[in-house]
Amino acid sequence: MGSTQRSTDNVRVGTSGWSYPAGEGTWNGIFYPAAGRRPRGSGKFDELRFYSDHFDTVEVNSSFYRIPSVATAESWARRTPPNFEFSLKLFQKFTHPEMFLKVTGADPLDLDQKDVDEFRAAIEPLARAGKLGALLAQFPASFKNEPDARGYLEWLLQRFHDYDVAVELRHRSWSDDPQETLQLLGEHKAAWAQIDEPKFRFSIRQNLLPNVRTFYYLRLHGRNAAQWWRHEKSEDRYNYLYSPGELEPFAEAAKEALREVRKAYLYANNHFSAKSAANAAILKHQLGQDVPGEYPEEMLREYPSLKGIVKILPPPPMLK
């Protein structure tokens, strides 16, 4: 592989999801201005427009729970700047059959080309607009390195071979024999998604290095080990704020990856109370990138480490 480091302009930094309107970990009143501080006379507040003023990419979570409609994807493309990119999680039927069965009652084993075609059709508006980043195949910790699993992963990668696909593997068996995993992914030009999360005995071990020339994909889930498996609500496991010192190795890993790849994606998934947005802004700063947009004062009060990094959103003008 090459040795020339590209500009960090080729690193896109964002969060996993952009809409968290409810629950204790809501973004409203923290990253998104409270209702009384939003611009007046502009109709319904558009979270995606506001988000895209601050970051140039987002990882779509909702596509895991349901395949977006073509109209939805067209709306996403229309409401974001020309240089914005969406990476999307594959639908849960592709990666979490037990969850799919529990939620829908439908048989996940009837997966076929029709499911693939439906997902491909849904993302076509983003591809056509030049706003499609990568696809993420996120597998659960129960997905082990076994013959059937390897065979299925190969089948899936073949179906999406003409896209940039990142594969998130969580079980240690995939890193116990890394060369076998690297060969499988490399044959399909798929990126091995690097993940930071609480480590347990069965957790995957990774080195933050790229495995393909095309792109690099890094996800930060937080390190809330106490609530990772035992929590009242699923959002609780992502209640973790990385310190600037904890983020520095990831910024450096992205810089080093650019010696090998043409672009990199960094997504913060520690989304509780917009911690991911705070950490994404800090990562952009550590990469030497501009940190655009303006942030509510509440965000800086919640996360003082943003001071000197982000600009403060002025209060809306008073009605005359």
C-alpha positions, 0 to 999 in steps of 0.5 A: 500500500501507499505511504502518502498521507492525504488531506484530512478533508478526506475524513468525514466525521459525524454521528450515528443517527441525528434524531433523538426527540424523546427519552432521557437522552434526547438531543432537544435542548442540547444539540438542537435548540430548545423550542423557544430558541429556534428561528421563528417563522420558518415552519417546522424545525428541520433537524437534518438541515441543522445537523448538516450545517455542523457535519458532512456525514451521518450514519443512518440508524433508521434503515436498520429498523425499516427500509426507507422509502424512495421518497424519504431518501429523496427528501434526505438528499434534497435537504442536505448540502451538495457535499453531504454523505449518508452511510446506511445500516443494512436492514435488520433482516440481513444481519439480525434474523432473531430480532427481525423475527421477534419484531415482525413475526415474519420468517427471516430465513426467506431472505432473497434477492427481492429484499436486496432489490428493495434496499438497493432501490431505496438508496438509489436516490442518494447514490444518484445525488452523489450523497451515498457513503458506505453501507454498514453490515452490523452483526451482533456479538452472537454472530461467530466465525463459523462455516455457515456465518462465513458463507452467509457473509460472502453471500451478502457481500456479493449482493452489494458488491458495487457499493462500499460496504463496511462489516462490523463483527463483534465476536472475538472468533473473527479476530482470533484468526484475523487472516481468514477474516481479512481474506474474506473481506478483502476478496469483496473489497469490504472494510472491516469496521473498527469499533470502540466499545466495552471489552469483554472476554468474547469481544473482538480485538482490533488494531484500528488499521485499514484492510482495503485501499478504498475506505476506512470505517470507524465507529465509537460506541462508548465505554459504558461497561456497567450498562452495556448489557444491564440497562433499563433502556437501550439508550443507557448503554450509549451514555458515555462521553469520551474525553479529548485524550481518549479521542486522540488515538482515533483521530491519529488512526484516521490520519494514518489510514489516509496513507492507505485509503482514499477516504475515511468515515468516523461515526460516534454512536454514544448518542445519549444526550448528544454526547456523540455530537460533542465528541464528533466536533472534538474529533473534527478539531483534532483532525485540523478540520473546520468545525462549522455551524453554531451550537446552543449555549446549552451544549457548551454548558453540558460539555465544557470541553467544546469551549474554544472549538465551536461557535455559539448560536445567537438567540433568535431575534425578537419579534417586532 
